[in-house]
């Protein structure tokens, strides 16, 4: 017991006597100190005494499309921690191919009398989906918040990254390195984040490189949001002479790197690749991935605050809260071939598998949030 008290005291930064008072439910301990001791218990893996277990303020559902892409578990963790701090119990519901659909998961959560639901990259992001499902949910009196995707047909608060700005950051970076043949690897065009990335790409390459709409369309390749999808898209773009590829996710970017290597190209010497998300561990790939960081902590916390306002009867405006991403430069981008004919294809002869290049410094751009009506 003494050893355990000492461990907890060290972790919480308090005295053993204070830890003892908290564990025994004694008065005279500040609320912040008490929370620090309870957090230390959790971090060290000790079970909380029954008297200290917090009664849940209610269940909150979190529906994600899948967990294979590491950005979704990262977002779920931020949202789950924020809900727990507010006394709510998060319930993670994940869609799987051939398994439960978003509608089935929603029905299951409603049947369990959840206080609210947060949808991440759900059908609200699909322009071909029927948005009346969300109006039905609102009619049932269930508060909800929608993350990643926007629809003017749904009267609800939305939380999104600025996808247009994300692509602008990536393309501007590559142009500054001397690339003039830059491809965009994205998912299916029916999804709102994809449409916005394409809009940002078209505007930026027109402004910086003077490309016509027809020239720009040749540099856009749609595929799946997977490693294999990124590989297929990048292969097509490299065959069209691209010396750099901007990808709609880090998973697609890893596929683009694999595509380049299988075609005998070195990354970043022959092919520069930029991802999107800055997923956990992505800085430790070979080479470390240059990516546009999705503001996951800010977005997750905003989603929880907004939902709690809905639950509390003081709903946020039915608008979109847009968060600014930031470019993180690492080792998967390097100098391009410099000025040359914009439409001329490059040679795809055998390349040497040499050094991948040393990681560059991470450019930590400022991040913030704003609202878009």
C-alpha positions in Angstrom: 0.0 0.0 0.0 2.8 2.4 0.9 4.5 1.7 -2.4 1.3 2.3 -4.3 0.7 5.6 -2.4 4.2 6.8 -3.3 3.7 5.9 -7.0 0.4 7.7 -7.1 1.7 10.7 -5.2 4.7 11.0 -7.6 2.5 10.7 -10.7 0.0 13.3 -9.4 2.6 15.7 -8.0 1.1 15.7 -4.5 2.0 14.2 -1.1 1.1 10.7 0.1 -1.1 12.2 2.7 -3.1 14.0 0.1 -3.5 10.8 -1.9 -4.7 9.0 1.2 -7.3 11.7 1.8 -8.6 11.4 -1.7 -8.7 7.5 -1.7 -10.6 7.6 1.7 -13.0 10.3 0.6 -11.9 12.8 3.2 -12.8 16.5 2.8 -10.3 19.3 2.5 -8.9 18.5 -0.9 -9.3 20.9 -3.8 -11.2 19.7 -6.8 -8.3 20.1 -9.1 -6.0 18.1 -6.8 -8.6 15.4 -6.5 -8.8 15.1 -10.3 -5.0 14.9 -10.5 -5.0 12.0 -8.1 -7.8 10.2 -9.9 -6.0 10.7 -13.2 -2.8 9.3 -11.7 -4.8 6.2 -10.6 -6.0 5.7 -14.2 -2.5 6.3 -15.8 -0.9 3.8 -13.4 -3.6 1.2 -14.1 -5.0 1.1 -10.6 -8.7 0.5 -10.1 -10.6 3.3 -8.5 -12.3 2.6 -5.2 -16.0 2.1 -5.6 -16.8 5.3 -3.6 -14.7 7.3 -6.1 -16.3 6.0 -9.3 -18.2 8.8 -11.0 -21.8 8.3 -11.9 -22.2 8.7 -15.7 -24.2 11.8 -16.8 -25.4 9.6 -19.7 -24.3 7.8 -22.8 -23.0 9.5 -25.9 -22.7 7.6 -29.2 -19.8 8.0 -31.5 -20.2 6.5 -35.0 -17.1 6.2 -37.2 -16.8 4.6 -40.7 -14.0 2.2 -39.7 -10.9 2.0 -37.5 -8.2 0.8 -40.1 -7.4 4.4 -40.9 -5.5 5.6 -37.8 -7.0 9.1 -38.0 -10.4 7.7 -36.8 -9.1 6.1 -33.6 -7.1 9.3 -32.9 -10.3 11.4 -33.3 -12.3 8.8 -31.2 -9.8 9.1 -28.4 -9.9 12.9 -28.3 -13.7 12.8 -28.3 -13.9 10.0 -25.7 -11.6 11.7 -23.3 -13.4 15.0 -23.6 -16.8 13.3 -23.0 -15.4 11.4 -20.0 -14.1 14.7 -18.4 -17.6 16.0 -18.7 -19.1 13.0 -16.9 -20.5 11.2 -20.0 -19.8 7.7 -21.1 -18.7 7.4 -24.8 -20.1 4.4 -26.8 -18.0 3.7 -29.9 -20.0 2.3 -32.8 -18.0 1.4 -35.9 -19.2 0.4 -39.3 -17.6 -2.5 -41.1 -18.0 -3.7 -44.7 -20.9 -6.2 -44.7 -21.7 -5.4 -41.1 -23.9 -2.8 -39.4 -24.8 0.3 -41.3 -24.9 3.9 -40.0 -28.7 3.7 -39.8 -28.6 0.4 -37.8 -26.0 1.8 -35.4 -28.0 5.0 -34.9 -31.1 2.9 -34.2 -29.2 0.8 -31.7 -27.9 3.9 -29.9 -31.3 5.6 -29.8 -32.8 2.4 -28.3 -30.2 2.7 -25.5 -31.4 6.2 -24.7 -28.2 8.0 -25.5 -28.0 11.6 -24.7 -26.6 12.5 -28.1 -24.6 11.2 -31.1 -21.5 12.4 -32.9 -21.2 11.2 -36.5 -17.7 11.2 -38.0 -17.3 11.0 -41.8 -20.8 9.6 -42.1 -23.5 9.7 -44.8 -23.8 13.4 -44.2 -20.5 13.7 -46.2 -22.0 11.7 -49.1 -23.8 14.0 -51.6 -25.7 11.0 -53.0 -27.2 10.0 -49.6 -30.7 10.8 -48.4 -30.3 13.5 -45.7 -33.8 13.0 -44.4 -32.4 10.4 -41.9 -30.9 13.2 -39.9 -34.2 15.1 -39.8 -35.9 12.0 -38.5 -33.3 11.7 -35.8 -33.8 15.4 -34.8 -37.6 14.8 -34.7 -36.9 12.0 -32.2 -35.3 14.6 -29.9 -31.8 13.2 -30.2 -29.1 16.0 -30.3 -26.2 15.3 -32.7 -23.1 16.8 -34.3 -21.6 16.0 -37.7 -17.9 15.9 -38.2 -16.1 15.9 -41.7 -18.6 16.8 -44.3 -21.3 19.4 -44.8 -24.8 19.4 -46.2 -27.1 22.5 -46.4 -30.0 20.1 -46.2 -29.3 19.2 -42.6 -30.1 21.7 -39.8 -27.2 20.8 -37.4 -23.8 22.0 -36.3 -20.9 20.7 -38.5 -17.2 20.4 -37.6 -14.7 20.3 -40.5 -11.1 21.0 -41.5 -10.6 23.5 -44.3 -10.0 21.0 -47.1 -9.4 23.7 -49.7 -6.7 25.3 -47.6 -5.1 21.9 -47.0 -4.6 21.3 -50.7 -3.4 24.9 -51.2 -0.7 24.4 -48.5 0.5 21.2 -50.1 0.5 22.5 -53.7 2.2 25.7 -52.7 4.9 23.8 -50.9 5.6 21.6 -53.9 5.6 24.5 -56.3 8.2 26.3 -54.1 10.4 23.2 -54.5 10.2 23.5 -58.3 7.5 21.0 -59.1 5.3 21.9 -62.1 3.6 18.5 -62.7 1.7 17.9 -59.5 -1.0 15.3 -59.2 -3.9 14.9 -56.8 -5.0 11.5 -55.5 -8.4 11.6 -53.9 -11.4 9.4 -53.1 -14.7 9.3 -54.9 -16.0 12.7 -55.9 -19.4 12.2 -54.3 -17.9 13.0 -50.9 -17.9 16.6 -49.7 -14.3 16.6 -48.5 -13.1 15.3 -51.8 -15.1 17.9 -53.8 -13.5 20.6 -51.6 -10.0 19.3 -52.1 -10.5 19.2 -55.8 -11.8 22.8 -55.7 -8.8 23.9 -53.8 -6.5 22.0 -56.2 -8.0 23.5 -59.3 -7.8 27.1 -57.9 -4.2 26.7 -56.7 -2.7 25.2 -59.8 -4.5 27.7 -62.0 -3.2 30.6 -59.8 0.4 29.3 -59.3 1.0 27.3 -62.6 -1.5 28.8 -65.0 -3.1 25.5 -65.9 -6.3 25.4 -67.8 -9.3 23.3 -66.5 -8.5 20.6 -69.1 -4.9 20.4 -68.0 -5.9 20.3 -64.4 -8.4 17.5 -64.8 -5.6 15.3 -66.2 -3.8 15.7 -62.9 -6.7 14.5 -60.7 -7.1 10.8 -60.1 -10.0 9.4 -58.0 -9.6 6.1 -56.2 -10.3 4.5 -52.7 -9.2 5.9 -49.4 -6.8 3.0 -48.8 -3.2 2.2 -49.3 -4.1 0.2 -52.4 -6.2 3.1 -53.7 -3.3 5.5 -53.2 -1.0 3.1 -55.0 -3.4 2.8 -58.0 -4.0 6.6 -58.2 -0.3 7.4 -57.9 0.7 4.9 -60.6 -1.7 6.6 -63.0 -0.5 10.1 -62.1 3.2 9.1 -62.4 2.5 7.6 -65.9 1.1 11.0 -66.8 4.4 12.7 -65.9 3.8 13.8 -62.4 6.8 14.5 -60.2 4.8 15.0 -57.1 1.5 13.7 -55.7 -0.8 15.3 -53.1 -2.9 12.6 -51.4 -6.2 12.9 -49.6 -5.1 10.8 -46.7 -1.9 9.5 -45.2 -2.9 5.9 -46.0 -3.2 6.9 -49.7 0.2 8.6 -49.4 1.9 5.4 -48.2 0.4 3.7 -51.2 1.8 6.5 -53.5 5.3 5.9 -52.0 4.9 2.2 -52.7 3.8 2.9 -56.3 6.8 5.1 -56.9 9.3 2.5 -55.6 7.7 -0.3 -57.6 8.2 1.9 -60.7 11.9 2.3 -59.9 11.6 5.8 -58.5 13.2 7.1 -55.3 11.2 9.1 -52.8 11.8 12.0 -52.5 14.6 12.3 -55.1 12.4 11.3 -58.1 8.9 11.6 -56.6 7.6 13.9 -53.8 4.6 12.8 -51.8 2.3 14.8 -49.5 -0.3 13.2 -47.3 -3.2 14.5 -45.3 -4.1 13.9 -41.6 -0.8 13.5 -39.9 -1.9 10.2 -38.4 -0.2 8.7 -35.4 3.2 7.2 -36.2 3.3 8.7 -39.7 6.4 10.7 -38.8 8.3 7.4 -38.5 7.6 6.0 -41.9 10.4 5.6 -44.5 10.8 8.4 -45.5 9.0 10.4 -42.8 5.9 11.7 -44.5 5.4 15.3 -45.3 1.7 15.9 -44.6 -1.0 18.4 -43.9 -2.0 18.0 -40.3 -5.7 17.7 -39.5 -6.5 19.6 -36.3 -7.9 16.6 -34.6 -7.6 17.8 -30.9 -9.4 21.1 -31.7 -12.0 19.4 -33.9 -12.7 16.7 -31.3 -13.1 19.1 -28.4 -15.3 21.4 -30.5 -17.5 18.5 -31.4 -18.0 17.6 -27.7 -18.6 21.2 -26.6 -21.1 21.7 -29.4 -23.0 18.5 -28.6 -23.1 19.4 -24.9 -24.6 22.7 -25.8 -27.2 20.9 -27.8 -27.9 18.5 -24.9 -28.1 21.4 -22.5 -30.8 23.2 -24.5 -28.6 26.0 -25.8 -27.8 24.7 -29.3 -25.0 26.2 -31.3 -25.8 27.9 -34.6 -26.7 25.5 -37.4 -23.6 26.3 -39.3 -20.2 24.9 -40.1 -17.2 25.4 -37.7 -14.1 25.2 -40.0 -10.6 24.5 -38.6 -7.4 25.5 -40.3 -4.9 22.6 -41.0 -1.1 23.1 -41.0 1.7 21.8 -43.2 4.3 19.6 -41.6 7.4 19.2 -43.8 9.4 16.0 -43.4 11.4 13.7 -45.7 9.0 12.7 -48.5 9.3 15.9 -50.4 12.3 17.4 -52.1 13.3 19.7 -55.0 11.6 19.0 -58.3 13.0 19.1 -61.8 12.6 22.9 -62.0 11.1 24.9 -65.0 10.0 22.9 -68.0 7.1 22.2 -70.3 4.0 21.7 -68.1 2.6 19.0 -70.3 5.7 17.0 -71.1 5.8 13.5 -69.6 8.9 12.4 -67.7 11.0 9.4 -68.4 10.1 6.4 -66.2 13.3 4.4 -66.8 14.8 2.3 -64.0 15.8 4.4 -61.0 18.4 3.6 -58.3 17.1 2.7 -54.8 19.2 5.1 -52.9 18.8 7.2 -49.8 15.3 8.4 -49.1 16.5 11.8 -48.1 16.8 13.2 -44.6 13.7 14.7 -42.9 13.3 18.4 -43.2 12.2 20.5 -40.3 8.6 20.4 -39.4 6.9 23.7 -40.4 4.5 24.3 -37.6 2.0 26.7 -39.1 -0.6 28.4 -36.9 -3.9 26.6 -36.5 -7.2 28.1 -35.5 -10.9 27.9 -36.2 -13.6 29.9 -37.8 -17.1 29.6 -38.9 -18.5 29.2 -42.4 -22.3 29.8 -42.6 
